Each structure stands twice: as C-alpha cells, then as structure tokens.
C-alpha cells in the first residue's frame, strides 16, 4: 500500500530531475518552467503534510492545483504555449475580474475612493489596449499533449473536493481515496520528469 513516504521519494526524484535539466532551461524562453516545477514540488510536499493529518479533501484541492501547474509545464516544453500566451491569459482574465469588482462596488460601496480610481483607470487602459485571447487552458494544454486522462482527473478532483458540491460537503475522504491521490501525485511528478528529459534529449540532437 502506498504511503506519503512514497510520494516524498517521488518528490526527491523530481527534485533531482529538475536539478539535472536546470542548465537547459535557464536563460531561455523556458526558464519560467522551473518556477512552475517548484510550485509542483511544493504542492506535493503540502499534500504529504495534509494526508499525514487526515486532511484528505484539502490535499485533493492542492493536487488539482498541481495539475494546473503541470499543464503549463508540459505545454511549455512541448511548444504548445509560451510565456507570451500565459501573460495574455492573465491580461484577458484580469479585466473580467476587475469589472466584477467594480460592479460589486457600485451595488454596495466597499472600495476606498483611491482604489476606486485605480480600478477605473485599469479598466480604461485595458479597454484601450485589449489583450488577445491566448486559448490557454488546462483542457487545451493537456489535450494538445495527449494527456486527456490527466484532464479527466482534473475534473474529477474539481467535483470531488475543489468546489462546494454536495459530495465535497458530506465526505471527508477515505483510505482508498488517499491511496489514489498519492498514486496520482506520484504519476504527475514522474510525467514531469519524463517530459523534461524528452525536451533535453531533443535539443541535444
């Protein structure tokens, strides 16, 4: 039966793999990949801490975030997205969120006058120079890399723990779900190592 010790061993393997390819990714357009890889490793360690204290649902939420970080890593190394795409995604998402904040403030004043002006100026700037939608999403990135099964897991973890569904409200998880989560987390790290190794071999040819 898998335990969190097995996941910690997988973390160590992935840390070694990251260290091995750091020189390949540094000072290139893929340098940002190393930051996402760090997040993935930190998430995995957090999952261990949560599971060791029987916070199974909470560990599932972190793993869902790990899948998002993983999708960016493989998307970058496989050439399915770029730093520019990621920036554009933020620049298209932020104005929508900012507009919701503005609408909420109009209904029930909650911002300071200074913050209200900053928000208004930000939205004006975004309207003047709107970012092009990049099409970057977990679904698109994983699908384009042949990882549809990982996306299915992403949706399952969303339903199971990441949203306020009836299931997430009434179930705190059991041993079988704990073992499955450890299995999935290990697989994610091993896949990251494999895609990074594939990229390293490709550029050395």
C-alpha positions as CSV (number, residue, x, y, z in Angstrom):
1,X,0.0,0.0,0.0
2,X,1.3,3.4,-1.0
3,X,2.1,5.9,1.7
4,X,3.2,9.6,1.8
5,X,6.7,8.3,2.1
6,X,6.4,7.0,-1.4
7,X,5.3,10.5,-2.5
8,X,8.2,12.1,-0.8
9,X,10.6,9.7,-2.6
10,X,8.9,10.8,-5.9
11,X,9.5,14.4,-4.8
12,X,13.2,13.7,-4.3
13,X,13.4,12.0,-7.7
14,X,11.7,15.0,-9.3
15,X,14.0,17.5,-7.5
16,X,17.0,15.6,-8.9
17,X,15.4,15.6,-12.4
18,X,14.8,19.4,-12.1
19,X,18.4,20.0,-10.9
20,X,19.7,17.9,-13.9
21,X,17.9,20.0,-16.5
22,X,18.2,23.4,-14.9
23,X,21.1,24.4,-17.1
24,X,19.0,23.5,-20.2
25,X,16.1,25.7,-19.1
26,X,17.9,28.6,-17.6
27,X,18.5,31.8,-19.7
28,X,15.9,30.6,-22.3
29,X,12.3,31.1,-23.1
30,X,11.6,28.1,-20.9
31,X,13.1,29.4,-17.7
32,X,9.6,30.1,-16.3
33,X,9.1,26.3,-16.4
34,X,11.4,25.9,-13.5
35,X,9.2,28.2,-11.4
36,X,6.1,26.1,-12.2
37,X,8.1,22.9,-11.4
38,X,9.0,24.4,-8.0
39,X,5.3,25.0,-7.3
40,X,4.5,21.4,-8.3
41,X,7.2,20.1,-5.8
42,X,5.9,22.4,-3.0
43,X,2.3,21.3,-3.7
44,X,3.4,17.6,-3.4
45,X,5.1,18.2,-0.1
46,X,2.0,20.0,1.1
47,X,-0.2,17.0,0.1
48,X,2.0,14.8,2.3
49,X,1.6,17.1,5.3
50,X,-2.2,17.2,4.8
51,X,-2.6,13.5,4.3
52,X,-0.5,12.7,7.3
53,X,-3.0,14.7,9.3
54,X,-6.1,13.1,7.5
55,X,-7.0,16.3,5.6
56,X,-7.8,14.3,2.5
57,X,-10.2,16.7,0.8
58,X,-7.8,19.6,1.3
59,X,-5.0,17.5,-0.2
60,X,-7.2,16.9,-3.2
61,X,-7.7,20.6,-3.7
62,X,-3.9,21.1,-3.7
63,X,-3.5,18.3,-6.2
64,X,-6.0,19.9,-8.5
65,X,-3.7,23.0,-8.4
66,X,-0.8,20.7,-9.2
67,X,-2.5,19.5,-12.3
68,X,-2.8,23.2,-13.4
69,X,0.9,23.8,-12.8
70,X,1.7,20.5,-14.6
71,X,-0.4,21.5,-17.6
72,X,1.7,24.7,-18.0
73,X,5.0,22.8,-17.7
74,X,4.2,20.3,-20.4
75,X,2.6,22.9,-22.6
76,X,5.8,24.9,-22.4
77,X,8.2,22.1,-23.0
78,X,6.1,20.7,-25.8
79,X,5.8,24.1,-27.5
80,X,2.0,24.2,-27.1
81,X,2.1,27.5,-25.2
82,X,4.6,30.3,-24.4
83,X,5.3,32.9,-21.8
84,X,3.5,35.4,-24.0
85,X,0.4,33.2,-24.1
86,X,0.5,33.0,-20.3
87,X,0.8,36.8,-20.0
88,X,-2.1,37.3,-22.4
89,X,-4.3,34.8,-20.5
90,X,-3.7,36.9,-17.3
91,X,-4.4,40.1,-19.2
92,X,-7.7,38.8,-20.6
93,X,-8.8,37.2,-17.3
94,X,-7.9,40.2,-15.0
95,X,-10.2,42.8,-16.7
96,X,-13.2,40.4,-16.3
97,X,-12.4,40.0,-12.6
98,X,-11.8,43.7,-12.2
99,X,-15.1,44.5,-13.8
100,X,-16.9,42.2,-11.4
101,X,-15.3,44.1,-8.5
102,X,-16.4,47.4,-10.0
103,X,-20.0,46.2,-10.4
104,X,-20.0,44.9,-6.8
105,X,-18.7,48.2,-5.6
106,X,-21.4,50.1,-7.5
107,X,-24.1,48.0,-5.7
108,X,-22.5,48.2,-2.3
109,X,-19.7,50.7,-1.8
110,X,-16.7,48.8,-0.4
111,X,-13.6,50.4,-2.1
112,X,-11.8,53.5,-1.0
113,X,-12.0,56.4,-3.4
114,X,-8.3,55.9,-4.2
115,X,-8.8,52.2,-5.0
116,X,-12.0,53.0,-7.0
117,X,-10.0,55.4,-9.2
118,X,-7.2,52.9,-9.7
119,X,-9.7,50.3,-10.7
120,X,-11.4,52.7,-13.1
121,X,-8.0,53.7,-14.7
122,X,-7.0,50.0,-15.0
123,X,-10.2,49.1,-16.8
124,X,-9.8,52.1,-19.1
125,X,-6.3,51.0,-20.0
126,X,-7.5,47.5,-20.7
127,X,-10.3,48.8,-23.0
128,X,-7.8,50.9,-24.9
129,X,-5.3,48.1,-25.4
130,X,-7.2,44.8,-25.0
131,X,-5.1,41.6,-24.9
132,X,-5.6,38.9,-27.5
133,X,-7.1,35.7,-26.0
134,X,-4.5,33.1,-26.0
135,X,-6.7,30.0,-25.8
136,X,-4.5,28.7,-23.0
137,X,-6.4,26.5,-20.6
138,X,-5.8,23.3,-18.7
139,X,-8.1,21.5,-21.1
140,X,-6.3,22.8,-24.2
141,X,-2.8,22.3,-22.9
142,X,-3.3,18.7,-21.7
143,X,-5.3,17.7,-24.7
144,X,-2.7,19.1,-27.1
145,X,0.0,17.0,-25.3
146,X,-2.1,13.7,-25.4
147,X,-2.9,13.9,-21.7
148,X,-6.7,13.7,-21.8
149,X,-6.7,11.2,-18.9
150,X,-5.0,13.8,-16.7
151,X,-7.7,16.3,-17.6
152,X,-10.3,13.8,-16.6
153,X,-8.6,13.5,-13.2
154,X,-8.7,17.3,-13.0
155,X,-12.4,17.4,-13.5
156,X,-12.9,14.6,-11.0
157,X,-10.9,16.4,-8.3
158,X,-12.9,19.6,-9.1
159,X,-16.2,17.8,-8.5
160,X,-14.9,15.8,-5.5
161,X,-13.2,18.5,-3.5
162,X,-12.4,21.8,-5.1
163,X,-15.9,23.1,-5.4
164,X,-18.7,23.4,-2.8
165,X,-20.6,20.3,-4.2
166,X,-22.8,18.1,-2.1
167,X,-20.1,15.4,-2.3
168,X,-17.3,17.7,-1.0
169,X,-19.6,18.8,1.8
170,X,-20.6,15.4,3.2
171,X,-17.4,13.3,2.6
172,X,-14.1,13.8,4.2
173,X,-12.4,11.1,2.2
174,X,-11.4,7.5,3.0
175,X,-8.3,5.3,2.8
176,X,-8.9,4.3,-0.8
177,X,-9.1,7.9,-2.0
178,X,-6.0,8.7,0.0
179,X,-4.1,5.9,-1.8
180,X,-5.4,7.0,-5.2
181,X,-4.4,10.6,-4.5
182,X,-0.9,9.5,-3.7
183,X,-0.8,7.4,-6.9
184,X,-1.9,10.4,-9.0
185,X,0.5,12.8,-7.3
186,X,3.4,10.4,-8.0
187,X,2.3,10.0,-11.6
188,X,2.3,13.7,-12.1
189,X,5.8,14.1,-10.9
190,X,7.1,11.2,-12.9
191,X,5.4,12.6,-16.1
192,X,7.0,16.0,-15.4
193,X,10.4,14.3,-15.2
194,X,9.8,12.4,-18.4
195,X,8.7,15.4,-20.4
196,X,11.7,17.4,-19.2
197,X,14.0,14.5,-20.2
198,X,12.3,14.3,-23.6
199,X,12.9,18.0,-24.2
200,X,16.6,17.8,-23.1
201,X,17.2,14.9,-25.5
202,X,15.5,16.8,-28.3
203,X,17.7,19.9,-28.0
204,X,20.9,17.8,-27.7
205,X,20.2,16.1,-31.1
